[in-house]
Amino acid sequence: MNIHESAENYLETILILSRELPVVRSVDIANRLGFKKSSVSVAMKNLRENDLITVTDAGFIYLTDAGTAIAAKIYERHEFFSTWLIKLGVDEQTASEDACKMEHYMSAESFNAIKEYVHKHG
């Protein structure tokens, strides 16, 4: 499945919030991303229709296995790139912003090659 960058960002945000909060709601996502709740509701509908999340009657949002796989991949890339850039001397905010851009567009092959190289050569 080919999903857009915005969907990946929503999934990553749900993953992060699920580690911080007992339950994740649309309002939590809106607050974290600085978006209107109505925009988040539309995105949640799309994610639900693509079987990437489930939403309970109480409005609690959970990642499906497919949603978790995508979110974990994006989050791993973000953490890797931001950490690597900080080690290279980039300030934390810039590193995080740049990691956000890099995490979406790199092929798995290139990402794995860079990750392997960095782990071997430090």
NUMIDREN-671400 format. One line per field, with one value per residue (C-alpha): residue number from 1; residue in one letter; x, y, z. Coordinates in steps of 0.25 Angstrom, whole numbers, plus 5000, padded with zeros to 4 digits. Example, Ala and Ser with C-alpha at 12.3 -4.5 7.8 and 13.67 -1.06 7.14 Angstrom:
<pts>
n = c(1,2)
res = c(A,S)
x = c(5049,5055)
y = c(4982,4996)
z = c(5031,5029)
</pts>
This chain:
<pts>
n = c(1,2,3,4,5,6,7,8,9,10,11,12,13,14,15,16,17,18,19,20,21,22,23,24,25,26,27,28,29,30,31,32,33,34,35,36,37,38,39,40,41,42,43,44,45,46,47,48,49,50,51,52,53,54,55,56,57,58,59,60,61,62,63,64,65,66,67,68,69,70,71,72,73,74,75,76,77,78,79,80,81,82,83,84,85,86,87,88,89,90,91,92,93,94,95,96,97,98,99,100,101,102,103,104,105,106,107,108,109,110,111,112,113,114,115,116,117,118,119,120,121,122)
res = c(M,N,I,H,E,S,A,E,N,Y,L,E,T,I,L,I,L,S,R,E,L,P,V,V,R,S,V,D,I,A,N,R,L,G,F,K,K,S,S,V,S,V,A,M,K,N,L,R,E,N,D,L,I,T,V,T,D,A,G,F,I,Y,L,T,D,A,G,T,A,I,A,A,K,I,Y,E,R,H,E,F,F,S,T,W,L,I,K,L,G,V,D,E,Q,T,A,S,E,D,A,C,K,M,E,H,Y,M,S,A,E,S,F,N,A,I,K,E,Y,V,H,K,H,G)
x = c(5000,5005,5001,5003,5013,5002,4996,5010,5011,4997,5001,5014,5007,4997,5008,5016,5003,4999,5013,5010,4995,4985,4977,4978,4967,4965,4967,4980,4985,4980,4987,5000,5000,4994,4983,4968,4960,4951,4964,4968,4954,4955,4969,4964,4952,4962,4972,4960,4955,4969,4969,4981,4973,4961,4952,4944,4930,4936,4946,4958,4968,4976,4986,4983,4995,4997,4996,5006,5016,5016,5016,5028,5036,5034,5037,5050,5054,5051,5059,5071,5072,5070,5080,5090,5089,5091,5103,5108,5106,5093,5084,5073,5061,5067,5071,5057,5051,5061,5058,5043,5046,5056,5048,5037,5044,5056,5055,5056,5069,5076,5071,5076,5090,5091,5087,5097,5108,5106,5105,5119,5126,5120)
y = c(5000,5014,5024,5039,5046,5053,5039,5034,5046,5043,5029,5032,5043,5032,5022,5033,5037,5023,5022,5034,5034,5023,5025,5034,5042,5052,5064,5058,5057,5071,5077,5070,5074,5088,5084,5087,5075,5075,5073,5061,5055,5055,5048,5038,5034,5032,5024,5016,5013,5008,4999,5006,5010,5006,5015,5011,5016,5025,5031,5024,5022,5009,5005,4993,4983,4990,5004,5000,4994,5007,5016,5008,5009,5024,5026,5017,5026,5039,5034,5029,5042,5052,5045,5044,5058,5063,5054,5062,5075,5079,5086,5077,5085,5086,5071,5067,5076,5070,5056,5058,5061,5050,5039,5039,5039,5029,5015,5004,5000,5013,5015,5001,5003,5017,5010,4999,5008,5017,5006,5000,5013,5021)
z = c(5000,4996,5006,5007,5016,5024,5027,5031,5040,5047,5049,5055,5064,5069,5072,5080,5087,5090,5098,5106,5109,5114,5101,5088,5084,5072,5081,5086,5071,5068,5080,5077,5062,5064,5054,5055,5061,5048,5040,5049,5048,5033,5033,5044,5035,5023,5032,5037,5023,5019,5032,5038,5051,5058,5066,5078,5081,5092,5081,5085,5074,5072,5061,5054,5051,5037,5044,5054,5044,5036,5049,5054,5041,5041,5055,5054,5042,5050,5062,5054,5045,5056,5065,5054,5050,5065,5065,5053,5060,5055,5066,5072,5066,5052,5053,5056,5045,5035,5040,5037,5023,5021,5027,5017,5004,5005,5000,5009,5002,5004,5018,5022,5015,5022,5036,5034,5030,5042,5051,5046,5045,5056)
</pts>
